[in-house]
Amino acid sequence: MASKSVPAVPIERLARLTPGQRVCLRLVHQRLTSKDIAREIGISPHTVDQRLRQAIEILGVSSRVEAARAFAAAEADGYQSLIYQAPYIAEDADPAPALSPDIGDRWREANAVHEMQAPYLAFASSQPARFIAPLPVRRGERNDLTIMQRLGWTIAVAVGTALSAGIFLSGIEALGTIATAAKRALS
């Protein structure tokens, strides 16, 4: 298998990339689609495609994959990666409030622990839910049901519909029976 060459891009062109374009290129390099990138960073797929088109134009390459490879190669030149370390650092959480002199040592220690845990809290919020409902909860959330889960939900909806229709019809029949009995009693 022939190795794919990475186009060399001048540093001046790399410096013209916006932070949003850089994030999109990193995620393209991780083989994510525009929809996945949009979901990951909370923007529309159209915006992702627009950022990537602009990055392709700035870098002077012909595709988003080439742009991502060139950007990753340029980042790797100035970055010495460790075995399990990602080539970029997650954004920090909100900065800690300024401490007034009258606050005790316990508050300072608790605040310091909170600051140290901030990068980990960002990853903890991205854990998937155990119960997967087939309804979209938030805009742009992907429905990742398996075929068996889809089949199960389809059967559950069909059974629920049949039961509720049966209950409705038996209620109407009971009302009809009561109305007939009331007419006979009045006659």
C-alpha positions as CSV (number, residue, x, y, z in Angstrom):
1,M,0.0,0.0,0.0
2,A,1.5,3.3,-1.0
3,S,1.8,6.0,1.7
4,K,-0.2,9.1,1.3
5,S,1.9,12.2,1.0
6,V,1.2,15.2,3.2
7,P,1.3,18.5,1.3
8,A,3.7,21.0,2.8
9,V,1.9,24.2,3.8
10,P,3.7,27.5,4.5
11,I,3.5,28.7,8.1
12,E,2.0,32.0,6.9
13,R,-1.1,30.1,5.6
14,L,-1.4,28.1,8.8
15,A,-1.4,31.3,10.8
16,R,-4.4,32.6,8.8
17,L,-6.6,29.7,10.0
18,T,-9.3,30.7,12.6
19,P,-9.6,28.8,15.8
20,G,-12.9,27.3,14.5
21,Q,-11.3,26.1,11.3
22,R,-8.5,24.5,13.4
23,V,-11.0,22.6,15.5
24,C,-12.8,21.4,12.5
25,L,-9.6,20.3,10.8
26,R,-8.6,18.4,13.9
27,L,-11.9,16.5,14.0
28,V,-11.7,15.8,10.2
29,H,-8.3,14.3,11.0
30,Q,-10.1,12.0,13.5
31,R,-12.3,10.9,10.6
32,L,-15.5,12.5,11.8
33,T,-18.2,13.6,9.3
34,S,-19.6,17.1,9.1
35,K,-22.6,16.1,11.1
36,D,-20.5,14.5,13.8
37,I,-18.3,17.5,14.0
38,A,-21.3,19.8,14.2
39,R,-22.7,17.7,17.0
40,E,-19.4,17.7,18.8
41,I,-18.8,21.4,18.9
42,G,-22.5,22.6,18.8
43,I,-22.8,24.3,15.4
44,S,-24.7,23.4,12.2
45,P,-23.2,21.0,9.6
46,H,-23.4,23.9,7.1
47,T,-21.1,26.0,9.3
48,V,-18.7,23.1,9.6
49,D,-18.6,22.7,5.8
50,Q,-18.2,26.5,5.4
51,R,-15.2,26.5,7.8
52,L,-13.6,23.6,6.0
53,R,-14.1,25.2,2.5
54,Q,-12.4,28.3,3.8
55,A,-9.6,26.3,5.4
56,I,-9.1,24.4,2.1
57,E,-8.9,27.7,0.2
58,I,-6.4,29.2,2.8
59,L,-4.2,26.1,2.8
60,G,-4.3,25.7,-1.0
61,V,-5.2,22.0,-1.0
62,S,-7.9,20.2,-3.0
63,S,-9.8,18.3,-0.2
64,R,-10.8,18.4,3.4
65,V,-8.7,15.3,4.1
66,E,-5.6,16.9,2.6
67,A,-6.2,20.0,4.6
68,A,-6.6,18.0,7.8
69,R,-3.4,16.0,7.1
70,A,-1.4,19.1,6.3
71,F,-2.7,20.8,9.5
72,A,-2.0,17.8,11.6
73,A,1.5,17.5,10.1
74,A,2.2,21.1,10.9
75,E,0.9,20.7,14.4
76,A,3.0,17.6,14.9
77,D,6.1,19.4,14.0
78,G,5.8,21.7,17.0
79,Y,4.3,19.1,19.3
80,Q,6.0,16.1,21.0
81,S,3.1,13.7,21.8
82,L,3.0,11.3,24.6
83,I,1.6,7.8,24.2
84,Y,-1.9,8.6,25.6
85,Q,-2.0,12.3,25.2
86,A,-4.2,14.1,22.6
87,P,-2.5,16.7,20.4
88,Y,-4.8,19.4,21.8
89,I,-5.9,20.4,25.2
90,A,-9.5,20.7,26.3
91,E,-10.7,24.2,27.1
92,D,-10.8,25.0,30.8
93,A,-14.1,25.4,32.6
94,D,-15.2,28.7,34.0
95,P,-12.5,30.5,36.0
96,A,-12.8,30.3,39.7
97,P,-14.2,33.3,41.5
98,A,-11.7,35.6,43.3
99,L,-11.3,34.7,47.0
100,S,-11.9,37.4,49.6
101,P,-9.5,37.5,52.5
102,D,-12.2,36.5,55.0
103,I,-12.8,33.1,53.5
104,G,-11.3,30.2,55.5
105,D,-8.8,27.6,54.4
106,R,-11.4,24.9,53.8
107,W,-13.0,27.0,51.1
108,R,-9.6,27.6,49.5
109,E,-8.8,23.9,49.5
110,A,-12.2,23.0,48.1
111,N,-11.9,25.6,45.4
112,A,-8.4,24.3,44.5
113,V,-9.7,20.7,44.2
114,H,-12.6,22.0,42.0
115,E,-10.0,23.7,39.7
116,M,-8.0,20.6,39.4
117,Q,-11.1,18.5,38.5
118,A,-12.4,21.0,35.9
119,P,-10.8,19.3,32.9
120,Y,-12.2,15.9,34.0
121,L,-15.7,17.3,34.5
122,A,-15.9,18.3,30.8
123,F,-15.4,14.7,29.8
124,A,-17.8,13.3,32.5
125,S,-20.7,15.2,31.0
126,S,-20.3,13.5,27.6
127,Q,-21.2,10.0,29.0
128,P,-24.1,8.4,27.1
129,A,-27.3,7.8,28.9
130,R,-28.2,4.2,29.8
131,F,-31.8,4.4,28.7
132,I,-32.0,5.4,25.1
133,A,-35.4,6.8,24.1
134,P,-36.3,7.0,20.4
135,L,-37.3,10.6,20.8
136,P,-34.8,13.5,20.1
137,V,-34.3,15.4,23.4
138,R,-32.0,18.2,22.1
139,R,-31.6,19.7,18.7
140,G,-28.9,18.0,16.7
141,E,-28.7,14.9,18.9
142,R,-28.0,11.8,17.0
143,N,-30.3,8.7,17.3
144,D,-27.9,5.8,17.6
145,L,-30.4,3.0,18.2
146,T,-29.5,-0.5,17.0
147,I,-31.8,-2.5,14.8
148,M,-33.0,-4.6,17.8
149,Q,-33.7,-1.4,19.8
150,R,-35.6,0.1,16.9
151,L,-37.6,-3.1,16.5
152,G,-38.3,-3.3,20.2
153,W,-39.6,0.3,20.2
154,T,-41.7,-0.3,17.1
155,I,-43.3,-3.3,18.8
156,A,-43.8,-1.4,22.1
157,V,-45.5,1.5,20.3
158,A,-47.8,-0.9,18.3
159,V,-48.8,-2.8,21.4
160,G,-49.3,0.5,23.3
161,T,-51.5,1.8,20.5
162,A,-53.6,-1.4,20.3
163,L,-54.1,-1.4,24.1
164,S,-55.1,2.3,24.3
165,A,-57.5,1.9,21.3
166,G,-59.1,-1.2,23.0
167,I,-59.5,0.7,26.3
168,F,-61.0,3.7,24.4
169,L,-63.5,1.4,22.5
170,S,-64.5,-0.5,25.6
171,G,-65.1,2.8,27.4
172,I,-67.4,4.0,24.5
173,E,-69.2,0.6,24.6
174,A,-69.7,0.9,28.4
175,L,-71.1,4.4,27.9
176,G,-73.5,3.1,25.3
177,T,-74.6,0.3,27.6
178,I,-75.2,2.9,30.4
179,A,-77.2,5.2,28.1
180,T,-79.3,2.2,26.9
181,A,-80.0,1.2,30.5
182,A,-80.9,4.7,31.4
183,K,-83.4,5.0,28.5
184,R,-85.1,1.7,29.6
185,A,-85.3,2.9,33.2
186,L,-86.9,6.2,32.2
187,S,-89.4,4.5,29.9
